[in-house]
Amino acid sequence: MIDAHCHLEQPEYLQDLDQVIELCKREGLKAIITVCADPKDFDRSLEIVDKYKNYVFLCAAIHPEFVKEITAKQVDEYFDRLEKNKDRLVAIGECGLDYFWIKEDSWREKQKELFVQHVELSKELKLPLVIHSRDAWEDALKILEQEDVKKALLHLWGSKELIPRVIENNYSITMGPIIARSKKHKKIARDMPIENILLETDSPWFGQNGERGLPTNVKIPCQKIAEVKKVDISYVNDITDKNAVDFFSLRVL
């Protein structure tokens, strides 16, 4: 299995990341994609992917919930750093829209502007996009379509109604541990072709019973997708691994 979206730079892993990585290897994870969503975490993220080279891979961007905090100058400076480190990135993300945390129309418009900047950066660097679209499913899709984005991964996609458009655009989605308790996400997994599904945990969040989330929890969506689609778990494992390798152009050992 491959965890296509987690956050190893978070303080929850500061004391025992070596042990977490060893656990992941023992549990059979082939690779981990860690996502830097805040410029202040970029140095730590680079340290992590350099230390666990060819096992942990990096996406980086600015999470849309930070739109009120970041200045245009900081965006430019961060994008310059991403460009200089493009060979250490496998995608630009997570970027996009978040209407759960950001309610004001004016700030949502700013999010859209920042999202388009990320799209332009991804094209310039020839890297795929990882999209955050919480409670903004249609607007996020609209921007991807308007900007003619060819390769996008919709992180924790939550709109069953828009699945036909996702399929039409040949975008991929990730499924995380939330599928274990969400009927909506089970239906999304049912309706989405398995060739367009990747597994994720969004760790350290979405842990079980209030515990810290771990990349090893990727087995939860793997099992639930197998149940929903009435296929063997090894089949889901193999196909979603291939999807992750292909999407991120991974060179796994």
Beta strands, then each sheet from edge to edge (+ up, - down):
strand 1: 2-6
strand 2: 31-36
strand 3: 56-60
strand 4: 89-98
strand 5: 129-134
strand 6: 152-154
strand 7: 172-175
strand 8: 197-199
sheet 1: 1+ 2+ 3+ 4+ 5+ 6+ 7+ 8+
end
